[in-house]
Amino acid sequence: MSTTTSTRDDLVYELQEIQSEILERVNRAKELLKASGFEGALMRAESYWMAHVITAVSNDHYYFGGSMVSLQDTIDEIETAEEEEEIDED
């Protein structure tokens, strides 16, 4: 494994960790709003800012549409670049 591959693996891992943390925090916010009893606030949050955040970091969601380029797209791009580099080295 080359230094570049190791660095990319570390980068992908770190980005995936950030992605996971963001999604966990959005889920926590949803739980807090649900527990608060503010149904209207929860409905608006799910429809607007939660949707924006979730579609910006992940392609795995139930919302119609998505971000032009999500964090997941960036992760995939880096992983693909790694695979292309390995093919070029052969």
N, C-alpha and C positions, 0 to 999 in steps of 0.2 A: 504494500500500500504506500503510495507516494505521500509526501507532505501535503501536496495540494488536495489529494483525495481526503486525507485526514482532516484538513482544515474545512473542506466542504461538508464532510460528515458532521463535524462539530457545529458548523453554521446551520445546517438543516436541523440538527437536534435542538439547538437553541431556539430557532424559529418555531419549531413544533411545540416546544415548552411554552413560549410566549403565547402562541395560538391557544393552547390548552388553558392557560391562565386567564386569558381574555374571555373565553367561552364560559369558564367556571364563574367568573365574576358577573357576567351577564345573567347566568342562571341564578346566582345568589341574589342579584337585584330583583329578579322575577319572583323568587321565593319571598323576599321582604315585602314587595308590593302585594303579593297574594295574601300574605299573613296580615297586612295592614287593613285589609277590607276596602281599600280604595279601588274598586273594580274599574271605574272609568280611567283612572290613572294607569292601571295595569294594561287595560285594553289599548290605550293610546301609546304606551311605552312599547308594547309588543308590535304594534303596527308601524311605529316610526323609528325611534332611536335604537331599540333592540334589533329591529330588522336591519338597520343600516350597519350596526356593529357586526352582527352575525354574518351578513352577506359580504362584508369587507374582509373577514378573516377566514371564512370557510365556504366551500362549495357544497357541503353536506348540510342542507337545511330544507325546510318546507316552504320557504318564501318563493313567490313567483318572481323570477328575475334574479339579479345579483349584481355584483360589482364588476366593473370593466376588467379589473385585475385585482384578485383577492390575495391575501397572504398565502393561501393554499396554492394559488397559481405561481407565486414567487418561489415557494418551496419546491414545487414540481419542476420549475424551470432550472433551478440549481441542481436538482437531482438528475435531470435529463442532460444537462451540460456535463456532469460528471460521467455519465454513461457514454456520451459522445467522445469525451476525452479518452476514456479507456479504450474505446474502439479504435481511435486514431493512433494510440500507442502501440497497438498490435501489429 
